[in-house]
Amino acid sequence: MKKLSLGLMAFSLLAFVACKDAAKKTEEVVDTVVEEVEEVEIAPQAIAFSLESKSESTATGKIQFTEVNGSVTMLALLSGLTPGTHAIHIHEKADCSSADGKSSGGHWNPTFKPHGAWGADTGYHKGDIGNFEVGEDGTGTVNFSTNEWCLGCDDETKNVIGKAIIVHQGTDDLTSQPSGAAGARVSCGGIIQ
């Protein structure tokens, strides 16, 4: 009987040690998987669309918004513009149905700030992207990134879906209220999924 009890105790001890080793190995595997998941970037969201000419202009373009790890980048490739400085903004509605682009509403300003240069201490609209240069060939590029926008999130002060990109005939003076006196809307495109 003593031999049987000692044998059972030895077997129990071996089983306990084996289980403890298996648990430790499992814990190591779980830690490794968690570390790998934390290193993986969240898959980007992207929206691409075209701009159409407005106000009897020839201005067109291609826009892409990409969101990666909480930051949204807007890349705009624009053409058919007059050489010089032009303003580009996000407007309230993805409605480009009118010939003058005014169906898109005013600047997107969900935080009710005054118009101004992006990042200004005095305030700025979430749609106040600013100005860009157009070369003699009529083309220009805008590459703009911010964590103050999102693509389809629940925060209406950040979500650009359902808004429009407007390119203006002139320069945004960054001070005139409510829109910077940038002139006619020469190109429009809705930010829609």
Residue pairs with C-beta under 8 A, 6 or more apart in sequence:
41 68
41 69
42 68
42 69
44 66
44 67
44 68
45 66
45 67
45 151
45 152
46 64
46 65
46 66
46 67
46 151
47 64
47 65
47 151
47 161
47 191
47 192
47 193
48 62
48 63
48 64
48 65
49 62
49 63
49 189
49 190
49 191
49 192
50 60
50 61
50 62
50 63
50 189
51 59
51 60
51 61
51 62
51 63
51 76
51 78
51 165
51 167
51 187
51 188
51 189
52 60
52 96
52 187
52 188
52 189
53 59
53 60
53 80
53 186
53 187
54 96
54 98
54 99
54 100
54 101
54 184
54 185
54 186
54 187
54 188
55 99
55 100
55 101
55 169
55 184
55 185
55 186
56 99
57 80
57 81
57 169
57 184
57 186
57 187
58 80
58 138
59 78
59 79
59 80
59 81
59 167
59 186
59 187
60 78
60 79
60 80
60 187
61 76
61 77
61 78
61 79
61 167
61 187
61 189
62 76
62 77
63 74
63 75
63 76
63 77
63 165
63 189
63 191
64 74
64 75
65 72
65 73
65 74
65 149
65 151
65 160
65 191
66 72
66 73
66 75
67 73
67 149
67 150
67 151
70 147
70 150
71 145
71 146
71 147
72 145
72 146
72 147
72 149
72 150
72 151
72 160
73 143
73 144
73 145
74 129
74 142
74 143
74 144
74 145
74 165
75 141
75 142
75 143
76 88
76 132
76 140
76 141
76 142
76 143
76 165
77 139
77 141
78 86
78 132
78 134
78 139
78 140
78 141
78 142
78 167
78 187
79 138
79 139
80 138
80 187
81 134
81 138
81 139
81 140
81 167
81 186
81 187
82 134
82 138
82 169
83 134
83 135
83 136
83 138
84 133
84 134
84 171
85 131
85 132
85 133
85 134
85 170
85 171
86 131
86 132
86 134
86 140
86 167
86 168
86 169
86 170
86 171
86 182
86 186
87 129
87 130
87 131
87 167
87 168
87 170
87 171
87 172
87 180
87 182
87 183
88 129
88 130
88 131
88 132
88 142
88 165
88 166
88 167
88 168
89 107
89 108
89 125
89 127
89 128
89 129
89 165
89 166
89 168
89 172
89 179
89 180
89 182
90 107
90 108
90 126
90 127
90 129
90 160
90 163
90 164
90 165
90 166
90 191
91 104
91 105
91 106
91 107
91 108
91 127
91 163
91 164
91 165
91 166
91 188
92 104
92 105
92 106
92 107
92 108
92 127
92 163
92 164
93 103
93 104
93 105
93 162
93 163
93 164
94 104
94 162
94 163
94 164
94 190
94 191
94 192
95 103
95 104
95 105
95 164
95 190
96 103
96 104
96 164
96 188
96 189
96 190
97 103
100 184
100 185
101 164
101 166
101 184
101 185
101 186
101 187
101 188
102 185
104 164
104 166
104 185
104 188
104 190
105 164
106 178
106 179
107 115
107 125
107 127
107 128
107 178
107 179
108 125
108 126
108 127
108 160
108 163
109 115
109 125
109 126
109 127
109 178
110 126
110 156
110 157
111 125
111 126
111 157
113 123
113 124
113 125
114 122
114 123
114 124
114 177
114 178
115 124
115 125
115 128
115 174
115 175
115 176
115 177
115 178
115 179
115 180
116 122
116 123
116 124
116 125
116 128
116 174
116 175
117 124
117 128
117 130
117 174
118 124
118 128
118 129
118 130
118 146
120 174
126 148
126 149
126 157
126 158
127 163
128 172
128 174
128 180
129 142
129 144
130 172
130 174
131 171
131 172
132 140
132 141
132 142
133 140
134 140
148 158
149 158
149 159
149 160
150 158
150 159
150 160
151 159
151 160
151 161
151 193
152 159
152 161
152 193
153 159
160 191
161 191
161 192
161 193
162 190
162 191
162 192
163 190
163 191
164 188
164 189
164 190
164 191
165 187
165 188
165 189
165 191
166 185
166 187
166 188
167 185
167 186
167 187
167 188
168 182
168 183
168 184
168 185
168 186
169 182
169 183
169 184
169 185
169 186
170 181
170 182
170 183
170 184
171 182
172 179
172 180
172 181
172 182
173 180
173 181
173 182
174 180
